[in-house]
């Protein structure tokens, strides 16, 4: 055990006062040192011992005093910055950020148009978003789980599934969410659905959102926006800021519910800061509104630890949590789920008592076996490493071949990035890319009200490409830039 020498208050060159730190780091624990440091600082901030406006020791200072590697301090600081606890000010230092708490109670945190042209030549590299890696998929193990599910005893194969979904799968999802996303739930709170759009259609009916205002990010996921439109909702587009959607905009709106992707904004990739998460929860508690959190690819984060879900911060059961196996496993299984607050699950059971389960019980039981065997967790670990290598190859290739001609947006997690173009329009690059055999996509359809600026972005998905294809595609695309 290391008792860190107390850091005396040091006056910075800008007049700021560097705070005193006395953390205890235990080398004998299995938890990495950077994780211990991250949790210690986070707790100090949440319990008001490190206050907004306080200046943190520099990475060099803290490395020297803690007698740990620079990577240890950098990893802890990066995670705290990504969650909004700390703020880095150029030429000034790292400061404790302003955090607004949602209530007086203590918070328990547990762990438009695609604008494509017909290709004039063969498509050599397709940067389509949503594809997953096929080569590393554990097909043999998945087939075995399907076979074992069919071979299970009793007559379940000739019966309808449980209306909320197979209990064994809901139990596995509940355990997985607690371990990976900090979401406390019971199997009784979980509903299995056949995709995010199916989930959203049910939620719209459950919350009686027809002819009501619902807020969502602008730009945001067009698949959900289509559901809102089909359900007769009035959509309030909420502008984005560097740390997520504008909470002030929501506070002045008449929204009854807000749909968002806080851990990896779709499509721009920013993370909703901890301060905004708290303020958004406070809005829900004060207005009675609901927050619909879509955690569509929370498993794939490449810098720092996974971001705690918004649901894990929810004290008063105002967050409806959406998850899917489309990105982490297979889109074709059509397997998603909702974690309802208990009161809403009671309401759902009354309203949809005559509705049968829409997902095949064979698929559900096979997925439960796959998770019980540990294969799903091993699969996630493999894919996270694989996608991280692809992600690094993509960023490295862009830097090498495109340089300052583009700006990378949303590069910290997920299976896609956005490029902001400087001297060429989206349409021109799509057209020129196709001439070279590279297919890229416009994100314009994710805007409810497209702006001229939207025509300066392209979207690159990389999940289904090999590293060689990624490097080749970027090089060819770079040759289309002026």
Secondary structure, DSSP 8 states (H G I E B T S, - for coil): -EE------EE-TTS-EE-----EE-TTSSS-HHHHHHHHHHHHHHTTSS-TT-B---HHHHHHHHT--HHHHHHHHHHHHHTTSEEEETTTEEEE-----SSSS--------------SS---EE--TT---STT--HHHHHHHHHHHHH-SSSGGGS---TT--HHHHHHHHHHHHHHH-----GGGEEEESSHHHHHHHHHHHTT-TTSEEEEEES--HHHHHHHHHTT-EEEEEEEETTEE-HHHHHTS--SEEEE-TTS-TTT-----HHHHHHHHHHHHHH--EEEEE-TTTT-B-SSS----SGGG-SSS-EEEEEESTTTT-GGG--EEEE--HHHHHHHHHHTTT----S-HHHHHHHHHHHHTTHHHHHHHHHHHHHHHHHHHHHHHHHHHTGGGEEEES-SBSSEEEEEESSS-HHHHHHHHHHHTEE-B--GGG-SS--GGGGGEEEEE-TTS-HHHHHHHHHHHHTT--
